[in-house]
Amino acid sequence: MDNYTEMYLDGSDGEKTPSELNDDRENMPLSDYLGPNRNSRKNENNGEIDMLKKILSNTVEIMQSLKGLTSRIEKLEEDNKKMHCRQLTELSMTQKLIKPKKESPILKSPCNSVEEFEKLEDNLMKSPELNEKLEDEIFKHEGTDPSKFVRSMWRKILSDNAASQYSWKGTAKKKAIDIMAVTNAFRGAYNRKFLGSDKEFGRATVKWFQTAKERHSKKKK
């Protein structure tokens, strides 16, 4: 029996009823029901998965690279610290080696005789550098009162006994102190320290030498 005969016997014209169409859809395989759209979505999903895998792989590589860079930076910082410490140590040792010796002062003790004082004067006349050194040495001594500073420094330069042989302008028996190199160095330090006229320097010096013999006599008693 052919299809037409079956259709005639069934009393149908070959068209399926809605009920039959629903039955066909229910029995249809899922792949036929979804059709080509399913494959398209599957391909898209696979592409996204591959892309995410690639991003993840790149991220892992970047993290590993950053970790390596961090370790290298830490090592460089440690090396720099060690080098800095070594340089400081070498510099300290070098400074100790080249540290100049402390120069002894010119005015170690007062000159106790004319001969000793004249020797100092001769050395100053021969050496401008020694003059500058003596001036700096006197300048560094403490003192805020001009007159007291003058008296104090003359005591460090010359004893009363030797000072009794000198006067400010000189006499027939005494030598002039105002024109000596020692006095010029002293005057230079005084003017630097008190930034004023050296008239007080002259007055204080004159008085100190005038009373030198008297002071010496009192010490002898």
VOFI-503937 format. One record per residue: residue in one letter; x, y, z of N, C-alpha, C, O, CB in turn. Coordinates in steps of 0.02 Angstrom, whole numbers, plus 50000, padded with zeros to 5 digits. Glycine has a CB too. Example, Ala and Ser with C-alpha at 12.3 -4.5 7.8 and 13.67 -1.06 7.14 Angstrom:
a506604971650390506154977550390506604983550390507124983450423505654977650452/s506424988850354506844994750357506455000250394506705005750402507044997050286/
This chain:
m500434994150000500005000050000500455006250000500915006950040499515000050063/d500295010749950500705016649946500445022049991499945021250026500745019149874/n500815027649990500645033250035499965036250018499585038350062501175038550032/y499835036549953499195039549933498615035349957498105037849979499155040549857/t498705028749951498175024249974498065024950047497495025050071498335017049957/e498645025550086498595026350158498245032850174497835033250220499275026150190/m498415038150136498115044550148497365044350134496975047450169498455049850106/y497175040550079496465040150061496085036350114495535038250134496385036849994/l496395030850135496055026850185495995030750251495505030150288496425020350196/d496515034750264496495038650326496015044450321495815047450370497195041250344/g495825045850258495375051550248495715058150254495385063150267494805051250295/s496405058350246496775064650251497045066650184497105062450139497335064250301/d497215072850177497485075450113498235075950116498525079350073497185082250096/g498565072950162499315073050166499575078350213500175078350227499605074250098/e499165082650238499395087750286499315085150357498825081850374498995094350277/k499825086750399499815084350468499425089250512499425095250501500535083550495/t499105086250559498725090350606499205093650656499775091350663498195086050643/p498975098850690499405102050741499645097250793500215097750816499035107750775/s499225092450812499425087550861499995083350836500455081650874498845083150880/e499955081550771500495077450743501145081450737501685078850748500285074750673/l501065087850720501675091950716502015092550783502625092450787501495098950689/n501625093250836501925093650904502275087250922502805087250953501385095350956/d501965081550902502275075150916502935074550880503425071950907501825069450897/d502945077050818503575076750780504125080850813504705078750816503455079250708/r503935086750838504435091150869504705087850933505305088250947504135098150886/e504275084750971504495081551032504965075751018505435074651056503895079151073/n504845072150964505265066450947505885068450906506315064250893504865061350908/m505915074850887506485077150846507125077250888507105079450945506345084150816/p507695074950861508345075250897508515082550914508325087150878508915072150854/l508865083450972509025090250996509465093950946509405100050937509375089951064/s509915090150913510365093450865509975096250807510135101550781510885088550840/d509435092450785509025094950729508605100750751508455105250711508585089350700/y508405100750815507965106050840508355112750847508105118050829507665103950908/l508965112250874509355118350883509615121050817509665127150807509935117050929/g509785116450773510005118550707510695121550707511075120350754509515123450678/p510875125550656511545128450648511725133650701512315134750712511605131650581/n511225136850735511385141950786511775139050844512195142450873510735145050812/r511645132750860511995129550916512735129050901513145130550944511705122650931/n512915127050842513625126350824513965133050824514555133650843513695123250755/s513595138350803513885145050802514055147350872514595150050885513405150050768/r513585146350919513705148450989514275144451020514665147051059513075147551031/k514315137951001514855133751027515525136251004516015136451042514755126551004/n515555138350941516195140950914516385147450949516975148650964516145142050839/e515885151750962516015158050997516285156651067516755159851089515385162351000/n515975151951101516195150351170516905147651170517305149451213515725145151201/n517045143351122517725140651117518235146251105518785146051133517775135451061/g518045151151064518495156751050518625160951112519195163051125518215161150995/e518095162151151518175165951213518605162251263519015165151297517495167451244/i518495155651267518905151551314519635151851295520065152651338518665144251314/d519785151251229520475151551207520785158351222521365158751243520515150251131/m520395163651213520645170351226520795171251301521305174151319520145175651202/l520335168851343520445169351415521045165451438521425167551481519825166951453/k521135159451407521725155451424522365159051405522855158951442521705148651387/k522355162451347522935166151325523085172051371523665173351388522835168551252/i522545175651392522635181251438522915178851505523365181951533521965184951450/l522645173251529522895170451592523625168451587524015169651632522475164351612/s523805165451530524505163451519524955169551518525495169451548524575159551453/n524735174951483525135181051480525205184251549525725186851567524825186051431/t524645184051587524665186851654525155183251699525525186351737523965186651686/v525165176651693525645172651732526365174451714526795175151757525525165051721/e526485175251648527155177051625527355183951652527925184951673527195177051549/i526875188651650527015195451675527175195251750527635198551773526425200151661/m526785191351788526895190851860527585187851875527935190051920526355186551892/q527765182851835528425179851845528985184851829529495185051863528505173551802/s528875188751775529365193851757529435199151811529985201151828529175197151690/l528855201351839528865206251892529215203651954529585207251988528155208451910/k529095197251969529435194252026530185194152016530565195452063529175187052037/g530385192551955531105192551941531405199551945531955200351971531225189651872/l531035204551920531275211451924531315213751996531795217252015530815216051884/t530825211952037530835213852108531445210952143531785214352182530205211452142/s531595204652129532175201552159532815204952137533275205952177532205193952141/r532845206852073533445210152048533535217052079534085219052096533405210751971/i532965220852086532995227452117533235226852189533655230852212532315230852114/e532975221952226533185221052296533925219452300534265221752345532775215352328/k534175215552253534885213752253535305219952238535825221052269535025208152201/l535085224052189535445230052173535465234952232535975238052245535145233452112/e534905235552267534875239852326535355237452380535695241452412534175240252353/e535375230952390535825228052440536555229252420536975230852462535695220552448/d536705228452355537385229652331537575236952340538145238452359537445227652257/n537095241452327537235248652335537385250352408537825254352423536655252752309/k537005247252453537115248452525537815246252545538175249752581536585244852567/k538005240252522538665237652539539215242152511539715243452544538745230452512/m539115244452448539615248752417539665255352454540215257952464539435249952343/h539085258152475539085264552511539455263752578539855268152596538365266952523/c539325258452613539665257152677540415256452666540815259052706539385250852711/r540605252952613541315252052598541645258652581542215259952603541405247052540/q541305262952543541575269452526541665273852587542165277352593541135272952475/l541165273652632541215277552693541805275252736542165279352765540565277152734/t541895268752739542455266052778543125268152748543575270252784542415258352780/e543175267752681543795269652647543925277152657544495279252667543765267952572/l543385281152652543465288452661543705290052731544135294352741542805292052646/s543405286652781543605287752850544335286052861544705289652895543165283752897/m544545280452832545245278352840545715283252805546245284852831545355271252812/t545495285652747545915290452710545985296952749546535299852752545605291852641/q545435299352778545455305452817545915304852877546265309552896544765307452839/k545905298852907546355297752964547085297952943547515300352979546195291152998/l547215295252883547905295052858548165301952840548745303552852547945290452798/i547715306052809547945312652785547795318252834547935324052820547615314152718/k547505316552892547345321652941547985325152963548445322052989546975318553002/p548005331752953548625335352971548755335253046548295335153087548595342552946/k549375335253061549555335353132549395342253161549455347353128550305333753141/k549185342153223549025348353256549665352353268550135350053300548655347053322/e549665358553241550255362753248550305365353320549815367053352550235368553198/s550905365553343551015368153410550945375653410551125378953361551725366053437/p550685378553463550585385853466551245389553469551755386953492550155387653527/i551235395653445551835399753447551955402153519552515402253544551775405853399/l551405404053550551455406553619551355400853669550855400553704550925412153632/k551855396553672551815391053720551855393553792551505391253836552385385953706/s552295398353802552385401453868552675408453857552975409753804552855397053914/p552595412953904552855419853895553615419953888553965415753917552655424253954/c553855424553849554575425453842554845428453907554615433853928554755430053780/n555315425053938555555427254004556155431854001556385434354053555725421254046/s556415432953942557005437253936556965441253871556575439653826557675433053938/v557365446653868557385450753808557645446553749557385447053693557845457053818/e558145442453763558425438353709557905433653679557855432953618559025434253736/e557505430553722556985425953698556455429753657556215427253606556655422353758/f556285435753681555785439753646556055442153579555685442353529555565445753690/e556685444053576556995446453514557045440753463557015441953403557685449453529/k557135434653487557165428953442556475427853409556435426453349557375422553481/l555965428453448555285428053420555175433553369554895432353315554745428453475/e555405439553385555335445153338555705443853273555445445353220555595451553371/d556315441153277556695439753216556335434653173556315435353111557405437153235/n556065429553204555695424353166555085427353130554925425453074555475418653212/l554745431953164554165435153134554375439653076554015440153026553775439153186/m554925442953082555175447453029555355443552966555305446052910555775451453054/k555585437352975555795433152919555215429352886555285427152829556305428352942/s554665428552921554125424252895553435427652899553145428052953554115417652935/p553175429952843552485432652842551975427452864551475429152896552315435152772/e552095421152848551635415852868551605415152944551075413952972551845409152836/l552185415852976552195415453049551815421353080551485420653132552925415353075/n551865427253047551475432953070550725431553068550365432953116551635439153028/e550505428753014549785427053006549575421853058549025422253086549645424552935/k550005417053069549845411853117549795414753187549335412953225550375406453116/l550245419253205550215422353271549585426653278549265426553331550845426653283/e549415430253226548805434353228548185429953239547755431553280548735438453163/d548145424453201547575419853209547555416853279547025415953308547605414253156/e548145415253304548175412153371547935416953425547565415053470548905409953387/i548125423253419547895428353467547155429553459546795430253509548295434953458/f546925429853397546215431153383545755425853414545195427353436546095431453308/k545995419653417545575414153442545505414053518545085410553545545865407553420/h545915417853552545865418153625545215421753645544995426453612546475421853656/e544905419253698544275422153721544385428953753544905430353782543925417453770/g543865433053748543885439653779543355444253749543295444653688544575442753771/t542985447553792542465452153768542615459353787542345464053756541795450153797/d543035460453837543215467153857543895468953825544385465553838543255467753934/p543925474253785544545475953749545155476753794545675473953780544435482253710/s545085480653848545655481953892545905475553926546505474253929545465487053946/k545435471653951545615465353983545945460553934546415457053951545005462054015/f545685460553873545965456153822546695458053807547125453653801545545456453757/v546835464553802547515466853788547985464753844548525462053831547535474553779/r547795466053906548225464253963548335456753966548895454453978547915466854029/s547805452953956547855445653960548325442853907548725438453921547165442453952/m548285445553846548715442853793549445444953801549895441053785548455445253726/w549565450953826550265452953837550595448453890551185447053887550315460253858/r550195446353939550465441853989550655435153959551125431753982549965440754046/k550305433153906550465426853873551075427553827551405422653811549865424353834/i551205433753805551755434953758552405436353795552945433953775551595440853712/l552365440153849552975442753880552905442853956552385444753983553135449853853/s553435440753990553425441054063553525448254086553745452454047553985436354094/d553355449554149553435456354177554165458454177554335464254165553155456754248/n554605453754191555315455354192555565457654124555925462554119555715449254215/a555375453954070555585455854003555215462153981555515466453948555455450153953/a554585462853998554195468753978554465475154008554385480553979553465467853997/s554795474654065555065480654098555635483754057555845489254072555315478954168/q555875480354007556415482753964556145486253902556535488253858556865476953945/y555475486953898555165489953838554665495253859554415495353916554815484553794/s554535499753813553995504753822553655505853755553895503453703554285511453851/w553105509353756552705510153694553105513653639553155510953583552065514153709/k553395519353652553765522953601554525522253608554905524253564553585530353603/g554735519353663555455518453674555765524353709555525530053705555795517253608/t556305523053744556685528353780557425526953768557615522553729556505528553857/a557835530853804558555529853798558755522953823559245520053799558935535253836/k558395520353871558565513953901558105508153880558265502253889558555514553976/k557545509953852557055504753834556905504753759556925509953727556395505753873/k556755498953733556605498253662555865499553650555435498353693556785491253638/a555715502253590555015503753572554645497353554554885493253515554995508753512/i554055496553582553665490653569553155491653513552935486753482553295488553633/d552975497953499552425499153452552595497353380552145496053340552225506453455/i553235497253362553425496053292553635488653281553845486953225553995500653272/m553595484553331553825477653325553315473253289552715474653290553985474753394/a553555467953257553115463353220552615459953267552045458653248553535458153184/v552845458453328552395455253377551795459753390551225457553392552765453753443/t551935466253398551395471053412550925471753352550325472253361551695477853430/n551195471753292550775472253232550305466253225549725467053207551215472853169/a550565460453240550145454453237549595454753290549015453053278550565448053247/f549785457053350549305457753405548765462953386548175461753396549675459953470/r548985468653358548515473953338548025471353284547435473053286548895480153312/g548275467453237547845464653185547305460153214546725460453193548255460753134/a547495456053262547005451553294546495455653334545905454053334547355446453339/y546745460853368546305465053409545775468453365545185468453382546715470353447/n545985471253309545515474753265545005469953234544435471853224545905478353209/r545215463953220544745458953193544235457053246543645455953231545125452753169/k544465456553308544025454053361543525459253384542945457653397544445451853420/f543735465553389543305470753417543045475653364542625479953380543675474553470/l543275475153303543005479053247542935486553263542405489553251542315476153227/g543445489253288543425496453305544115499553301544585496453276543115497453375/s544165505553327544805509053329545285505453375545085502453425544705516253351/d545925505853358546425502553401546705507453453547235506253482546995499653358/k546345512953465546575517653516546595514353585547065515353623546125523953518/e546085510353599546065506953663546635501953668546915500753722545395503453674/f546805498953610547365494253608548005497853630548395495353670547455491153538/g548115503953602548715507853620548715509853693549215509153727548765513953577/r548145512453718548105514753788548235508953837548615509653884547425517953803/a547915503253824547995497553868548705494853866548975492753918547495492053849/t549015494953807549695492453800550195496953836550645494553871549895491853726/v550105503553827550545508453861550525507453936551055507153969550335515653844/k549935506853964549855506054036550155499454060550465499254113549125506354056/w550075494254021550325487654043551085487754046551365484954094550085482253995/f551415490753997552145490953998552405495854051552935494754080552425492853929/q552035501254063552245506154115552255502954184552675504754225551775512254115/t551815498354197551765495254264552115488554268552065485054318551035494454284/a552475486554214552805480054213553335479454268553375474254301553135478954144/k553755484754277554285484454327553985483754397554245480054438554735490654323/e553445487454409553115487154474552835480254488552895477654543552565492454479/r552535477254439552255470654447552795465454461552725461054502551845468654385/h553355466254425553915461654434554205462254504554385457154535554445462954381/s554265468354529554535469454596554095466254649554345463454697554615476954611/k553435466754640552975463854689553035456254689552975453154742552255465954673/k553145453354631553205446054628553845443654663553855438154690553195443654554/k554365447754662555005445754692554955445654768555315441954801555565450454670/k554505449754795554455450154868554105444154899554025443854960554085456454888/
